[in-house]
Amino acid sequence: MHNTWIALDAAARRKNWWWTGYLTAIFGGLGVAVALTETDERFWWVFSVSICWLLSVIYMINRGYGRTLLTSDRIVFRTFISRRSIPWGEIVNIEKRRHQTRSGEWWDLRIVRTHGRSLAIPGAFSGRPDDAAFEEKFTTIREYWARSARTE
């Protein structure tokens, strides 16, 4: 079985960058509003807003450029921040999860390990319930998992 990459396509990464810009505009406006106030602690407020913005941007970049390599014996996560390799034998389930907020919802794929801890699969999330590319990623990952279970 050959190796397969799971990642966001160019359109999804572009959309992720638009959301990152939107987030930056919100934090920028908040930072300016705090900086223009007449409080003695304004430096700490601006510093706090800046740290929150930086963490949010790192999260968005990590989310947008994270990808997953499927091999015959393991699944390898590669993100902006980390690398992780998990043998297929440690995985007990692969599932879709729906997340809902006041302003919308999104779906991601997660693996559940034998220890019960679930991990999000980089490069596999969607904001639409009927996304064909997302369903294809889900099917591909489950096929690799099923094939590895038959060979063990």
Residue pairs with C-beta under 8 A, 6 or more apart in sequence:
1 71
1 72
1 144
1 147
3 69
3 70
3 71
4 69
4 70
4 140
4 144
5 67
5 68
5 69
5 70
5 123
6 67
6 68
6 69
6 70
6 121
6 122
6 123
6 124
6 137
6 140
6 141
7 66
7 67
7 68
7 122
7 123
8 16
8 64
8 65
8 67
8 123
9 133
12 64
13 64
13 65
16 60
16 63
16 64
17 64
19 60
20 57
20 60
20 61
20 64
23 53
23 56
23 57
23 60
24 53
24 57
27 49
27 50
27 52
27 53
27 56
28 53
30 49
31 46
31 49
31 50
31 53
34 42
34 45
34 46
34 49
35 42
35 46
37 45
39 45
58 80
58 81
61 80
62 79
62 80
62 81
62 122
63 122
63 125
65 79
65 80
66 77
66 78
66 79
66 80
66 122
66 123
67 78
67 79
67 122
67 123
68 75
68 76
68 77
68 78
68 121
68 122
68 123
68 124
68 141
69 75
69 76
69 78
70 76
70 140
70 141
70 144
72 144
72 147
72 148
72 151
73 87
73 88
73 148
74 85
74 86
74 87
74 88
75 85
75 86
75 88
75 91
75 111
75 121
75 141
75 144
76 83
76 84
76 85
76 86
77 83
77 84
77 85
77 86
77 119
77 121
77 122
78 122
79 122
84 119
86 111
86 113
86 119
88 144
88 145
88 148
88 149
88 152
89 148
89 152
90 113
90 114
91 111
91 112
91 113
91 114
91 145
92 112
92 113
92 114
93 111
93 112
94 109
94 110
94 111
94 112
94 121
94 138
94 141
94 142
94 145
95 109
95 110
95 112
95 118
96 107
96 108
96 109
96 110
96 138
97 107
97 108
97 109
97 110
97 118
98 105
98 106
98 107
99 105
99 106
99 107
99 108
104 127
105 127
105 129
106 125
106 126
106 127
107 125
107 126
107 127
107 129
107 131
107 134
108 120
108 121
108 124
108 125
108 126
109 120
109 121
109 124
109 125
109 134
109 137
109 138
109 141
110 118
110 119
110 120
110 121
111 118
111 119
111 121
112 118
113 119
121 141
123 137
124 134
124 137
124 138
124 141
125 134
126 133
126 134
128 134
